[in-house]
Amino acid sequence: MRNVCIVLLSIFIVMETFSQERSADRMPVAAGRFYTAEKESLRKDIGQLFESCVKSPADKNVRAIITPHAGYVYSGRVAASAYSAISSKQHFSNIFLIGSSHILAFDGASVFNTGDFVTPLGKVAVNREIANKLKTENKLFNFPGDAHLQEHSLEVQLPIIQHYFKDNLPIVPILIGTNNLNNLKKIAEILRPYFTEDNLFVISSDFSHYPSYKNAVEVDNATAESIVSGNPQKLLDAIKKNRSVNDPGLVTSMCGWTSGMVLLYLAEGDQNLEFKRIDYCNSGDSPFGGKEEVVGYHAIALVEKSITAETEVYLSEEIHFTENEKEKLISIARENIRSLLFEKKMFQPVKETLPEIFNRPLGAFVSLKIKGHLRGCIGQFTSSEPLFEVIVESSRSSAFGDPRFTPLTKEEFPETDIEITVLGPLKKINNTKEIILGRHGIYIRKDLRSGTMLPQVATENGWSVEEFLGYTSRDKAGLGWDGWKNAELYIYEGTVIEEKKK
């Protein structure tokens, strides 16, 4: 089994077959190794996988799946289970196919944009418009497409995609080459405009590599549970803990953990999304695999919840700040700006001395005003970091990184008022009657454009709901006054904390 699944460590020399002079398409390299290269046999094999796989109720909208990429005789049934969770009633514009490179390491992501992918079942079109945009506008995606040429993790998904989606959906093939967490977060943020109901995200990853059968079951269960929690840190903790398992054969808990982290960062904080475990096996369950050195395979789906009025919880009902805590939060922002202005370094609060609520992972915006006029406003909707760290970073960005304003000066600092808005989770709405002025902020998103206004903006300006939507749509999202009518609408709550001048 190890010989079948061993990670390739050498860089292959790209043969003339792949030269762009002859063909810009990416030709199959896994055919005949991970799946049969004969067209009709491949169709039959995949059909049998779907006949025998676990059929989970396709009663929820699926936004993403995590699915294996080993040989079909080992992992194909679990892969079919992952795709079977997607209802035939769902319609997608693109499939964002994301995997972690087994061959090359590079400090970002590589998106293939020079042609289409070829399998024994025909061509899979690449959405080159999106691929080109990602590559040309973002340095983190500007790594050579050659990284795809000998990589199997994305290719193995394609015949299954061709079988299951009859309308030949275009793909956006992305390989992650870095394990730098900051870069993974940035990759997620770059992809966020595409993380909508219109696009399916497919994360290609196997799980444990080469432990015993018994240890694989335990390790893979721990890893899956950390993913289902929706918390990126829990996945990192599980991977770290799994390293202590007494099994010399275990070399990784999840070969595509970096791709999994990108998905977790994308889903983090969205209370309308939840992960569901669908199926599991390892190579020892296959008649072609042994029990000594196995590889684990999970099918996991990210689905939209069915939210009812009974299950909704408002931020104002679950998070409260005392007056002392409000003053402390403001003082962290002010001290950080002062330290950056006069000492050229970030302020580092002592975590152990802070109130418990400051250590909760909450989003927040920091607004700066001088004589009532906005001087900077930047923040985060959601965060896996503690609230106090979000305040430190957002105060720095608002004072010195808001592109609408020049950096704050020492002379302006004493005249600057600070306002912090601690945010609740985003909730997607279909009816604007759900918007409560003064209580809800709104976030509007369509294609690559998005914009938001905080809850207090509507009441400060005396706007109606329609004006609130119109100004946000036109001035923040760039969609025009009525653009919100054909866009995704989200609401969120905010606890506003204003600085009290002494």
Secondary structure, 3 states (H helix, E strand, C coil): CHHHHCCCCCCCCCCHHHCCCCCCCECCCCECCCECCCHHHHHHHHHHHHHHCCCCCCCCCEEEEEECCCCHHHHHHHHHHHHHCCCCCCCCCEEEEEEECCCCCCCCEEECCCCCEEECCEEECECHHHHHHHHHHCHHHECCHHHHCCCCCCHHHHHHHHHHCCCCCCEEEEEECCCCHHHHHHHHHHHHHHCCCCEEEEEECCCCECCCHHHHHHHHHHHHHHHHCCCHHHHHHHHHHHCCCCCCCCCECCCCHHHHHHHHHHHCCECCEEEEEEEEEEHHHCCCCCCCCCEEEEEEEEEECCCCHHHCCCHHHHCCCCHHHHHHHHHHHHHHHHHHHHCCCCCCCCHHHCCHHHHCCCEEEEEEEECCEEEEEEEECCCCCCHHHHHHHHHHHHHHCCCCCCCCCCCCHHHEEEEEEEECCEEEECCHHHCCCCCEEEEEEECCEEEEECHHHHHHHCCCHHHHHHHHHHHHCCCCCCHHHHCEEEEEEEEEEECCCC
